[in-house]
Amino acid sequence: MSRSLRIVHIVGSAFAGGWAFHPLCLLRDAGHDVFLVCPEEGPLPERARAAGIPTRIEPFPRRIRHARSAAAYIARVASWLRRERIDVVHNHLAPTNVWGRLAARVAGVPVRLTQWPGPLPLEIPASRRIEMALAPLDSAIIAASTATRRIYEACGVMRGRIRLIYYGFPFDPFDPTLDGAPIRREFGIAPDAPLVTMIAYMYSPMKERSLRGLNVFDGIGLKGHEILIEAAAHVRASLPNVRFLIVGDALAPGEAENYKQKLYRMVADLDLQQTVLFAGKRTDIPAILAASDVAAVPSLSENVGGAVEPLLMERPVVASAVGGLPDVVRDGETGYLIPPRDPGALADALLHTLTLPAAARRAMGRRGRAIVQELFDINRVALNEERIFYYLRGEPVCATSAL
């Protein structure tokens, strides 16, 4: 029988979601000792502590050039890793994927892994070069989509040591039989009005200097809110009673808040105030989706964000053909794929989907739910991670694992 492991997740944001939290709980329940390291206080460390997971706050340097603070961070974390006799370090999100890697290597941790939640850092030439220089420090790379795996393989780094594991989460809240009527009443949407939803944080456009060589953004927000709003005007011309519900808020004050106000102005300038509705931050996402006919994911770069939840609710998805979205949005099967940054194509695909018979949309949604259940089951994800940990240590997987 394999011994239990001492596993730490070093996560680059205290606002990371359940994908960073749930695997730790399952690994703990399987008998492993688990720990969390975060750069600051926030929802993630609060949840971890409430679940009894030891949590350490370690602020990290925000810039590569901050050599002195970087060296101090690496020394502190490496010392803690040695003291706790950590077997596995699993890094998530920048800049942890720089500093956490170095600390784990300095500490001599036997199993060192890095997982990006999306391919964007690998699509930007400058950050891709940093990543390819640091990747050999890992025992293995975990790709969270086939797009991320392809980029690593194309760069020839870590050949044979890339593992595809999606970020899992619990399916229980996503019940396709939920009644969406209360949501429609709340927002004044008629029962028979076609409803398109988009669920995403409002990320302000990335600075041009950070995207040298990547010319697909051009001042547009990462999630493509502007694309959806422009498409809404086209769809309304054919379906006057259509409604668009944008769920989500600015992730942080400052530029993101200014970006949100820009979106409000865009809706007003296009005279879409009665067509495009802003719901703000919501915690009842399954109910929102239950009220919807189709979900839109017009992102410019993405893992699978925004597509998994609608498919679990058996709603078809129209999405940009970028990143990991084609892993779950199968064109003509679970939804439709469109070129990024193309409001006309988005409008055409939404119109086509909305005018399908309801039974055809439900069939697409059911196929999507089956795919998501296969790829994103949290228990399967945690079990696959555990198997990789043991494999990289040269140990057999415990036959009596609780996972």
ABEGO torsion letter per residue (X at the ends): XBBBBBBBBBBABAABBAAAAAAAAAAAAAGBBBBBBBABBEAAAAAAAAAGBBBBBBBBBABAABAAAAAAAAAAAAAAAAAAGBABBBBBEOAAAAAAAAAAAAAGBABBBBBBABAAAAABAAAAAAAAAAAAABABBBBABAAAAAAAAAAGBGBGABBBBBBBBBAAABBAABBAAAAAAAAGBBAABBBBBBBBBBBBBBBAAAABGBAAAGGBBAAGAAAAAAAAAAAAAABAABBBBBBEBBABBEAAAAAAAAAAAAAAAAGAAAABBBAEBBABAAAAAAABABBBBABABBBABGAAAAAAAGBBBBBBBBEAAAAABBBGAAEBBBBBGBAAAAAAAAAAAAABBAAAAAAAAAAAAAAAAAAABAAAAAAAAAAAAAAAAGBBBBAABAX
